[in-house]
């Protein structure tokens, strides 16, 4: 149901019956390692290329989420997903393997919540009983496409972020046991004129704040309605800018816990990740691993996950274009929480 100007209320409370978070070796050295279903020791996953490794990573996460939901892939009505590769090839090729009716989406690093919001909407409107949603990224594929191949060993500025090697997937259903998807706010494209592909956090922060502000306005809520509001991958630079913007717009974020997935997945003291993490897989694996485990345990009753994405391409930044950004927000509640 449309709520306000750019939000949906899922009155039937679609349930996340199965999730999976599959990561690479570097992510397995971080503080959230215990919340990941699979930690691979080989960044290439035994494949001939980084791109093939990313596809296998996603196929594994998708199949695990389906299995954890007590289903087979033949029972899934639609698969919604995307990644950062040109023409979202990792997801499209995984969809070829899964052979599930497929809806490919691209929201850059906001794809995790874009796909989840669309999956919940299909289930909520009785357009499907079971929908698979996913997002993935691989450090070596993204660095090669958008910046420099990792083999080149280029130096990076402090504002740069480290792309997560990981895939997160969920199965959304009409009935079952698990966290509920209750609301979503689809973001607008915000462009503050930043052209530096090594400064994604600063580019995405205004979009994150805009979507959070729209969510609170559309639902007539205060930030304190949620136990946690978490952005996707602003990391240190973007997180600090977002906090300044909240103050400027008089949004009382001190009412709740405000975190960023890009600052949670790695250990700043031990892992050299510059400003923090990024990538489609960042918010996907943190949400479908760490955050939903906290929801299932009852530690968190209501969370708002605001995945953020920079909608640039290699061609656009090579031609000097600024970086348009977007953020999509999804509210997830514990099974027993009151709406």
C-alpha positions as CSV (number, residue, x, y, z in Angstrom):
1,X,0.0,0.0,0.0
2,X,1.3,3.4,-1.0
3,X,2.1,5.5,2.1
4,X,3.0,9.1,1.8
5,X,4.9,10.2,-1.3
6,X,7.5,7.5,-1.8
7,X,6.9,4.6,0.7
8,X,5.1,1.3,1.0
9,X,3.3,-0.3,3.9
10,X,3.3,-4.0,3.8
11,X,0.2,-4.7,5.8
12,X,0.4,-8.4,5.4
13,X,3.9,-8.4,6.9
14,X,5.9,-10.6,4.5
15,X,8.2,-12.9,6.4
16,X,11.9,-13.6,5.7
17,X,12.0,-17.3,6.1
18,X,15.5,-18.0,4.9
19,X,18.7,-16.0,4.6
20,X,22.4,-16.7,3.8
21,X,25.6,-14.6,3.9
22,X,28.6,-16.0,2.1
23,X,31.9,-14.1,2.2
24,X,35.6,-14.2,1.2
25,X,38.6,-14.7,3.4
26,X,39.2,-11.0,4.3
27,X,35.6,-10.6,5.6
28,X,36.1,-13.8,7.6
29,X,38.9,-12.0,9.5
30,X,36.5,-9.2,10.7
31,X,34.4,-8.8,13.8
32,X,31.2,-10.3,12.2
33,X,32.7,-13.6,11.1
34,X,30.5,-15.7,13.4
35,X,27.4,-14.4,11.7
36,X,28.4,-15.5,8.2
37,X,27.1,-18.9,6.9
38,X,30.2,-19.6,4.7
39,X,33.7,-18.1,4.8
40,X,35.8,-19.0,1.8
41,X,39.5,-19.3,2.2
42,X,40.2,-18.8,-1.5
43,X,39.3,-15.4,-3.0
44,X,39.0,-17.1,-6.4
45,X,36.8,-19.9,-5.2
46,X,38.7,-22.3,-7.4
47,X,37.5,-20.5,-10.6
48,X,39.4,-19.2,-13.6
49,X,38.5,-15.6,-13.1
50,X,37.4,-13.1,-10.4
51,X,34.1,-12.7,-12.3
52,X,33.4,-16.4,-12.2
53,X,34.2,-16.5,-8.5
54,X,31.6,-13.8,-7.8
55,X,29.0,-15.7,-9.7
56,X,29.7,-18.9,-7.7
57,X,29.6,-16.9,-4.5
58,X,26.1,-15.7,-5.3
59,X,24.9,-19.1,-6.5
60,X,26.0,-20.5,-3.1
61,X,24.2,-17.8,-1.1
62,X,21.0,-18.1,-3.1
63,X,20.9,-21.9,-2.8
64,X,21.6,-21.7,1.0
65,X,18.9,-19.1,1.5
66,X,16.4,-21.3,-0.3
67,X,17.5,-24.4,1.8
68,X,17.3,-22.4,5.0
69,X,13.7,-21.4,4.1
70,X,12.8,-25.1,3.8
71,X,12.2,-24.8,0.1
72,X,13.5,-26.0,-3.3
73,X,14.3,-23.6,-6.1
74,X,11.3,-25.0,-8.0
75,X,9.0,-23.4,-5.4
76,X,10.5,-19.9,-5.8
77,X,8.2,-17.8,-8.1
78,X,10.6,-14.9,-8.8
79,X,14.3,-14.1,-8.3
80,X,15.2,-10.4,-7.9
81,X,18.8,-9.3,-7.7
82,X,21.7,-7.3,-9.0
83,X,25.4,-6.5,-8.6
84,X,28.0,-4.0,-9.7
85,X,29.3,-5.7,-12.8
86,X,28.5,-4.4,-16.3
87,X,25.0,-5.5,-17.2
88,X,24.7,-7.2,-13.8
89,X,26.3,-10.3,-15.3
90,X,27.1,-12.0,-12.0
91,X,23.4,-12.1,-11.0
92,X,22.2,-12.8,-14.5
93,X,24.5,-15.7,-14.9
94,X,23.6,-17.0,-11.5
95,X,19.9,-16.8,-12.5
96,X,20.8,-18.9,-15.5
97,X,22.1,-21.6,-13.1
98,X,19.2,-21.3,-10.7
99,X,16.6,-21.3,-13.6
100,X,14.1,-19.2,-11.5
101,X,12.0,-16.5,-13.2
102,X,14.3,-13.5,-13.0
103,X,14.0,-9.8,-12.5
104,X,17.4,-8.1,-12.7
105,X,17.8,-4.7,-10.9
106,X,20.6,-2.2,-10.6
107,X,20.9,0.1,-7.7
108,X,24.6,-0.1,-7.2
109,X,25.3,-0.7,-3.5
110,X,21.6,0.0,-2.7
111,X,20.6,-3.2,-4.5
112,X,20.3,-5.3,-1.4
113,X,17.4,-3.3,-0.1
114,X,16.0,-2.5,-3.5
115,X,15.6,-6.2,-4.2
116,X,14.2,-6.9,-0.7
117,X,11.6,-4.1,-1.0
118,X,10.5,-5.3,-4.4
119,X,10.3,-8.9,-3.2
120,X,8.2,-7.9,-0.2
121,X,5.9,-5.9,-2.4
122,X,5.3,-8.9,-4.7
123,X,4.6,-11.1,-1.8
124,X,2.4,-8.5,0.0
125,X,0.2,-8.0,-3.0
126,X,-0.2,-11.7,-3.5
127,X,1.7,-11.5,-6.8
128,X,4.0,-14.3,-5.5
129,X,4.2,-16.7,-2.6
130,X,8.0,-17.0,-2.5
131,X,10.5,-14.5,-3.8
132,X,14.3,-14.7,-3.7
133,X,16.2,-11.4,-3.3
134,X,20.0,-11.0,-3.4
135,X,23.0,-8.7,-4.0
136,X,26.7,-9.5,-4.3
137,X,30.1,-8.0,-5.0
138,X,33.7,-9.1,-5.2
139,X,36.7,-6.9,-4.4
140,X,38.8,-7.9,-7.4
141,X,36.0,-7.6,-10.0
142,X,34.8,-4.1,-8.7
143,X,38.3,-2.7,-8.4
144,X,39.2,-3.8,-11.9
145,X,36.0,-2.4,-13.4
146,X,35.8,1.0,-11.6
147,X,39.4,1.8,-10.5
148,X,42.5,-0.3,-11.0
149,X,43.1,-4.1,-11.0
150,X,44.1,-5.3,-7.5
151,X,47.2,-6.9,-9.1
152,X,48.4,-3.4,-10.0
153,X,48.8,-2.6,-6.3
154,X,47.8,1.1,-6.6
155,X,47.8,3.4,-3.6
156,X,44.5,4.8,-2.4
157,X,43.6,7.9,-0.5
158,X,42.1,7.8,3.0
159,X,38.6,8.5,1.6
160,X,38.7,5.3,-0.4
161,X,36.7,2.2,0.6
162,X,37.4,-1.5,0.4
163,X,34.9,-3.5,-1.7
164,X,33.4,-6.5,0.2
165,X,33.7,-9.9,-1.3
166,X,30.3,-11.4,-0.3
167,X,26.9,-12.4,-1.4
168,X,23.7,-12.1,0.7
169,X,20.3,-13.6,-0.2
170,X,16.9,-13.9,1.4
171,X,13.6,-15.7,0.7
172,X,10.5,-13.6,1.4
173,X,7.2,-15.5,1.9
174,X,3.6,-14.9,2.7
175,X,3.7,-17.2,5.7
176,X,6.3,-18.7,8.0
177,X,8.6,-18.0,10.9
178,X,11.1,-15.2,10.8
179,X,11.6,-11.5,10.8
180,X,8.9,-9.4,9.0
181,X,9.3,-6.8,6.3
182,X,6.8,-4.1,7.3
183,X,7.7,-0.9,5.4
184,X,9.9,0.4,2.6
185,X,10.9,3.8,1.3
186,X,12.3,4.1,-2.2
187,X,14.8,6.8,-2.6
188,X,15.4,9.7,-5.0
189,X,18.6,10.2,-7.0
190,X,20.7,12.9,-5.3
191,X,23.8,14.4,-6.9
192,X,26.0,16.8,-5.0
193,X,28.5,17.2,-7.8
194,X,31.2,14.9,-6.5
195,X,33.3,13.4,-9.3
196,X,36.0,11.4,-7.3
197,X,35.4,7.6,-7.5
198,X,37.6,7.3,-4.4
199,X,35.2,9.4,-2.3
200,X,31.9,7.4,-2.4
201,X,31.0,8.0,1.2
202,X,30.7,11.8,0.7
203,X,28.8,11.3,-2.5
204,X,26.2,8.9,-1.0
205,X,25.6,10.5,2.4
206,X,23.1,13.1,1.2
207,X,21.0,10.4,-0.5
208,X,21.0,8.4,2.7
209,X,19.8,11.3,4.8
210,X,17.2,12.2,2.2
211,X,15.7,8.7,2.2
212,X,15.7,8.5,6.0
213,X,14.0,11.9,6.2
214,X,11.4,10.8,3.6
215,X,10.7,7.6,5.6
216,X,10.2,9.4,8.8
217,X,7.9,11.9,7.1
218,X,5.8,9.4,5.1
219,X,5.2,7.3,8.2
220,X,5.0,10.1,10.8
221,X,7.7,8.5,12.8
222,X,10.6,9.6,15.0
223,X,14.0,7.9,14.7
224,X,13.4,6.4,18.2
225,X,10.7,4.1,16.6
226,X,13.6,1.9,15.6
227,X,16.1,0.2,17.8
228,X,18.7,0.6,15.1
229,X,19.0,2.7,11.9
230,X,21.8,1.4,9.7
231,X,23.1,2.8,6.4
232,X,24.7,0.6,3.8
233,X,28.3,1.7,3.1
234,X,28.9,5.3,3.9
235,X,31.9,4.3,6.0
236,X,33.8,6.9,8.1
237,X,33.7,9.8,5.7
238,X,30.1,9.5,4.7
239,X,28.9,8.5,8.2
240,X,30.3,11.8,9.6
241,X,28.7,13.8,6.9
242,X,25.4,12.1,7.4
243,X,25.6,12.9,11.2
244,X,26.2,16.6,10.3
245,X,23.3,16.6,7.9
246,X,20.9,15.1,10.5
247,X,21.8,18.0,12.8
248,X,21.4,20.5,10.1
249,X,17.9,19.1,9.3
250,X,16.9,18.8,13.0
251,X,16.5,15.0,12.7
252,X,16.9,13.7,16.3
253,X,19.0,10.6,15.5
254,X,20.2,10.6,19.1
255,X,16.9,8.8,19.9
256,X,18.2,5.6,18.3
257,X,21.4,3.7,17.6
258,X,22.8,4.8,14.2
259,X,25.4,2.7,12.5
260,X,26.9,1.9,9.1
261,X,27.4,-1.5,7.6
262,X,30.6,-0.3,6.0
263,X,32.1,0.5,9.4
264,X,30.9,-2.8,11.0
265,X,32.3,-5.6,8.8
266,X,36.0,-4.9,9.1
267,X,38.3,-4.2,12.0
268,X,39.9,-0.8,11.4
269,X,42.8,-1.5,13.8
270,X,43.9,-4.7,12.1
271,X,42.6,-4.5,8.5
272,X,43.8,-1.8,6.1
273,X,40.5,-0.7,4.6
274,X,41.0,3.1,4.5
275,X,37.5,4.7,5.2
276,X,35.7,1.3,5.5
277,X,33.7,-1.1,3.4
278,X,31.6,-0.7,0.3
279,X,30.0,-2.9,-2.4
280,X,26.7,-4.5,-3.1
281,X,27.7,-7.3,-0.8
282,X,28.4,-5.1,2.1
283,X,24.9,-4.3,3.4
284,X,23.7,-7.6,2.0
285,X,25.9,-9.8,4.2
286,X,25.8,-7.6,7.2
287,X,21.9,-7.5,7.1
288,X,21.3,-11.1,6.2
289,X,24.0,-12.3,8.6
290,X,24.7,-10.1,11.6
291,X,21.6,-7.9,11.8
292,X,18.9,-10.5,11.2
293,X,20.6,-12.8,13.8
294,X,20.1,-9.9,16.3
295,X,16.5,-9.6,15.2
296,X,15.8,-13.3,15.5
297,X,17.4,-13.4,19.0
298,X,15.1,-10.6,20.2
299,X,18.0,-8.2,20.8
300,X,16.6,-5.9,18.2
301,X,12.8,-5.5,17.7
302,X,12.7,-3.0,14.8
303,X,15.5,-2.0,12.4
304,X,15.6,0.3,9.4
305,X,18.2,-0.7,6.8
306,X,19.1,2.1,4.4
307,X,21.3,0.7,1.6
308,X,23.2,3.4,-0.3
309,X,24.4,3.3,-3.9
310,X,26.6,5.4,-6.2
311,X,25.1,5.1,-9.7
312,X,28.3,5.8,-11.6
313,X,29.8,3.7,-14.4
314,X,33.4,3.6,-15.7
315,X,32.3,5.6,-18.8
316,X,30.5,8.3,-16.7
317,X,33.4,9.1,-14.4
318,X,36.0,8.8,-17.2
319,X,34.0,11.5,-19.0
320,X,34.0,13.7,-16.0
321,X,30.4,13.2,-14.9
322,X,29.4,13.7,-11.3
323,X,28.2,10.8,-9.3
324,X,24.4,10.4,-8.8
325,X,23.5,8.5,-5.7
326,X,20.4,6.8,-4.2
327,X,19.3,5.0,-1.0
328,X,16.5,2.6,-0.3
329,X,15.2,1.9,3.1
330,X,13.5,-1.3,4.4
331,X,12.0,-1.7,7.9
332,X,12.4,-5.2,9.4
333,X,10.7,-6.3,12.6
334,X,11.0,-9.2,14.9
335,X,8.3,-11.9,14.5
336,X,6.6,-11.0,17.8
337,X,7.0,-7.1,17.6
338,X,4.0,-4.8,17.5
339,X,3.6,-2.7,14.4
